């Protein structure tokens, strides 16, 4: 979401760790909620949020979140007409 910025992405096979900054806690909550609702991600976990970090002349929060990609494709069963 707007106001959330990624500094670093660490990939280890299907495991991903993202570190970055945010200008507000509600924006981080929105990001986390979106990630948890995604069918493409599993095991979403927020590891840390540190408040009051100065960057670019403003105060931000740093964060670290991890997740795994869901490689199982969901097949939709449809009825064939014919």
BADREN-73747 format. One record per residue: x, y, z of N, C-alpha, C in turn; residue in one letter. Coordinates in steps of 0.001 Angstrom, whole numbers, m for minus. Layout:
<rs>
+---------+---------+---------+---------+---------+---------+---------+---------+---------+----+
|    n_xx |    n_yy |    n_zz |   ca_xx |   ca_yy |   ca_zz |    c_xx |    c_yy |    c_zz | aa |
+---------+---------+---------+---------+---------+---------+---------+---------+---------+----+
|       X |       Y |       Z |       X |       Y |       Z |       X |       Y |       Z |  A |
...
+---------+---------+---------+---------+---------+---------+---------+---------+---------+----+
</rs>
This chain:
<rs>
+---------+---------+---------+---------+---------+---------+---------+---------+---------+----+
|    n_xx |    n_yy |    n_zz |   ca_xx |   ca_yy |   ca_zz |    c_xx |    c_yy |    c_zz | aa |
+---------+---------+---------+---------+---------+---------+---------+---------+---------+----+
|     827 |   m1210 |       0 |       0 |       0 |       0 |     864 |    1265 |       0 |  X |
|     241 |    2368 |    m307 |     934 |    3647 |    m286 |    1524 |    3860 |    1103 |  X |
|    2729 |    4387 |    1177 |    3366 |    4652 |    2461 |    4181 |    3497 |    3011 |  X |
|    4216 |    2368 |    2292 |    5037 |    1218 |    2688 |    6098 |    1028 |    1607 |  X |
|    7365 |     981 |    2028 |    8477 |     921 |    1087 |    9379 |    m259 |    1414 |  X |
|    9760 |   m1020 |     397 |   10613 |   m2195 |     568 |   12073 |   m1782 |     420 |  X |
|   12893 |   m2188 |    1394 |   14336 |   m1953 |    1334 |   15079 |   m3182 |     828 |  X |
|   14614 |   m4374 |    1249 |   15377 |   m5584 |     977 |   14430 |   m6765 |     806 |  X |
|   14717 |   m7603 |    m181 |   13985 |   m8847 |    m383 |   15000 |   m9978 |    m360 |  X |
|   14774 |  m10947 |     518 |   15661 |  m12101 |     635 |   14865 |  m13338 |     229 |  X |
|   15375 |  m14075 |    m754 |   14673 |  m15258 |   m1249 |   15516 |  m16501 |   m1007 |  X |
|   14864 |  m17539 |    m504 |   15504 |  m18826 |    m310 |   14508 |  m19876 |    m782 |  X |
|   14620 |  m20260 |   m2041 |   13674 |  m21174 |   m2673 |   12285 |  m20541 |   m2651 |  X |
|   11330 |  m21120 |   m1928 |    9975 |  m20564 |   m1886 |    9763 |  m19641 |    m693 |  X |
|   10768 |  m19520 |     178 |   10658 |  m18664 |    1358 |   11158 |  m17257 |    1030 |  X |
|   10361 |  m16270 |    1413 |   10686 |  m14873 |    1124 |   10676 |  m14075 |    2425 |  X |
|   11644 |  m13174 |    2577 |   11672 |  m12249 |    3706 |   11805 |  m10835 |    3139 |  X |
|   10936 |   m9948 |    3593 |   10941 |   m8564 |    3121 |   11190 |   m7639 |    4302 |  X |
|   12113 |   m6699 |    4139 |   12382 |   m5662 |    5130 |   12104 |   m4318 |    4482 |  X |
|   11616 |   m3376 |    5289 |   11343 |   m2061 |    4730 |   10912 |   m1071 |    5777 |  X |
|   10294 |      24 |    5303 |    9827 |    1080 |    6194 |    8384 |    1432 |    5855 |  X |
|    7701 |    2009 |    6839 |    6328 |    2462 |    6651 |    6145 |    3772 |    7392 |  X |
|    5249 |    4619 |    6865 |    5007 |    5888 |    7549 |    3902 |    5794 |    8594 |  X |
|    3231 |    4620 |    8707 |    2213 |    4469 |    9750 |    1916 |    2998 |   10026 |  X |
|    1470 |    2717 |   11238 |    1088 |    1358 |   11619 |    m128 |     870 |   10839 |  X |
|   m1167 |    1700 |   10616 |   m2314 |    1218 |    9834 |   m1940 |     767 |    8417 |  X |
|    m958 |    1411 |    7815 |    m532 |     990 |    6473 |     155 |    m374 |    6524 |  X |
|     929 |    m620 |    7575 |    1534 |   m1940 |    7746 |     458 |   m2991 |    7984 |  X |
|    m554 |   m2644 |    8768 |   m1655 |   m3573 |    9030 |   m2388 |   m3912 |    7736 |  X |
|   m2574 |   m2925 |    6860 |   m3217 |   m3159 |    5566 |   m2384 |   m4110 |    4718 |  X |
|   m1075 |   m3883 |    4682 |    m191 |   m4756 |    3918 |    m271 |   m6188 |    4438 |  X |
|    m183 |   m6348 |    5757 |    m221 |   m7673 |    6358 |   m1556 |   m8359 |    6079 |  X |
|   m2651 |   m7625 |    6195 |   m3974 |   m8173 |    5917 |   m4082 |   m8629 |    4458 |  X |
|   m3592 |   m7815 |    3542 |   m3614 |   m8189 |    2122 |   m2797 |   m9450 |    1862 |  X |
|   m1647 |   m9545 |    2498 |    m798 |  m10718 |    2318 |   m1466 |  m11965 |    2888 |  X |
|   m2070 |  m11843 |    4074 |   m2717 |  m12994 |    4700 |   m3925 |  m13477 |    3900 |  X |
|   m4596 |  m12580 |    3200 |   m5770 |  m12951 |    2402 |   m5410 |  m13510 |    1026 |  X |
|   m4173 |  m13355 |     618 |   m3762 |  m13820 |    m701 |   m3689 |  m15344 |    m745 |  X |
|   m4312 |  m15934 |   m1760 |   m4258 |  m17386 |   m1942 |   m2876 |  m17830 |   m2416 |  X |
|   m2060 |  m16894 |   m2855 |    m739 |  m17226 |   m3386 |     354 |  m17248 |   m2325 |  X |
|      26 |  m16807 |   m1094 |    1021 |  m16754 |     m24 |     603 |  m17633 |    1144 |  X |
|    1595 |  m18225 |    1796 |    1370 |  m19059 |    2978 |    2273 |  m18596 |    4113 |  X |
|    1885 |  m18920 |    5329 |    2724 |  m18688 |    6518 |    3230 |  m17249 |    6622 |  X |
|    2354 |  m16287 |    6403 |    2725 |  m14875 |    6513 |    2963 |  m14552 |    7985 |  X |
|    4133 |  m14002 |    8281 |    4483 |  m13704 |    9673 |    5246 |  m12381 |    9766 |  X |
|    4746 |  m11476 |   10608 |    5435 |  m10212 |   10873 |    6429 |  m10481 |   12001 |  X |
|    7705 |  m10280 |   11737 |    8742 |  m10570 |   12730 |    9064 |   m9379 |   13614 |  X |
|    9013 |   m8175 |   13054 |    9337 |   m7014 |   13884 |    8780 |   m5737 |   13283 |  X |
|    8433 |   m4822 |   14177 |    8088 |   m3450 |   13817 |    8808 |   m2568 |   14828 |  X |
|    9658 |   m1677 |   14351 |   10411 |    m786 |   15228 |   10003 |     644 |   14893 |  X |
|    9482 |    1352 |   15881 |    8989 |    2717 |   15685 |   10102 |    3746 |   15867 |  X |
|    9930 |    4903 |   15244 |   10799 |    6049 |   15497 |   12134 |    6033 |   14799 |  X |
|   12234 |    5357 |   13664 |   13490 |    5357 |   12911 |   13491 |    6531 |   11937 |  X |
|   14507 |    7376 |   12015 |   14585 |    8559 |   11148 |   15177 |    8185 |    9793 |  X |
|   14449 |    8544 |    8730 |   14916 |    8353 |    7357 |   14380 |    9505 |    6531 |  X |
|   15197 |   10047 |    5686 |   14769 |   11109 |    4768 |   14164 |   12304 |    5501 |  X |
|   14630 |   12575 |    6705 |   14141 |   13715 |    7472 |   12780 |   13513 |    8111 |  X |
|   12275 |   12271 |    8114 |   10984 |   11948 |    8731 |   11146 |   10719 |    9609 |  X |
|   10172 |   10506 |   10482 |   10186 |    9291 |   11294 |    9365 |    8203 |   10622 |  X |
|    9944 |    7029 |   10548 |    9300 |    5867 |    9952 |    9342 |    4704 |   10935 |  X |
|    8666 |    3636 |   10562 |    8757 |    2377 |   11281 |    9447 |    1386 |   10359 |  X |
|   10373 |     629 |   10894 |   10968 |    m437 |   10095 |   10191 |   m1715 |   10375 |  X |
|   10172 |   m2606 |    9392 |    9459 |   m3870 |    9570 |   10202 |   m4994 |    8869 |  X |
|    9891 |   m6219 |    9305 |   10399 |   m7418 |    8650 |    9262 |   m8429 |    8635 |  X |
|    8932 |   m8935 |    7457 |    7849 |   m9902 |    7296 |    8349 |  m11058 |    6428 |  X |
|    7855 |  m12260 |    6704 |    8237 |  m13407 |    5883 |    6986 |  m14163 |    5447 |  X |
|    7145 |  m14930 |    4370 |    6052 |  m15747 |    3854 |    6624 |  m16771 |    2889 |  X |
|    5768 |  m17686 |    2454 |    6136 |  m18672 |    1443 |    5144 |  m18570 |     294 |  X |
|    5600 |  m18912 |    m892 |    4694 |  m18953 |   m2036 |    3914 |  m20260 |   m2016 |  X |
|    2637 |  m20172 |   m2311 |    1783 |  m21344 |   m2435 |    1913 |  m21839 |   m3870 |  X |
|    2492 |  m23016 |   m4041 |    2721 |  m23531 |   m5389 |    1609 |  m24462 |   m5853 |  X |
|     644 |  m24747 |   m4999 |    m470 |  m25620 |   m5368 |   m1527 |  m24785 |   m6075 |  X |
|   m1837 |  m25168 |   m7291 |   m2860 |  m24451 |   m8043 |   m4228 |  m25015 |   m7706 |  X |
|   m5140 |  m24112 |   m7399 |   m6508 |  m24531 |   m7139 |   m7210 |  m24697 |   m8472 |  X |
|   m7831 |  m25862 |   m8639 |   m8559 |  m26114 |   m9876 |  m10036 |  m25892 |   m9622 |  X |
|  m10630 |  m25085 |  m10458 |  m12057 |  m24833 |  m10340 |  m12794 |  m25882 |  m11156 |  X |
|  m13708 |  m26545 |  m10493 |  m14487 |  m27559 |  m11187 |  m15687 |  m26898 |  m11838 |  X |
|  m15790 |  m27059 |  m13123 |  m16909 |  m26484 |  m13856 |  m17666 |  m27570 |  m14584 |  X |
|  m18911 |  m27320 |  m14781 |  m19734 |  m28280 |  m15508 |  m19610 |  m27996 |  m16997 |  X |
|  m19431 |  m29042 |  m17749 |  m19353 |  m28889 |  m19193 |  m20730 |  m29090 |  m19794 |  X |
|  m21045 |  m28258 |  m20729 |  m22320 |  m28368 |  m21432 |  m22053 |  m28955 |  m22802 |  X |
|  m22928 |  m29829 |  m23231 |  m22660 |  m30268 |  m24559 |  m23447 |  m31388 |  m24978 |  X |
+---------+---------+---------+---------+---------+---------+---------+---------+---------+----+
</rs>
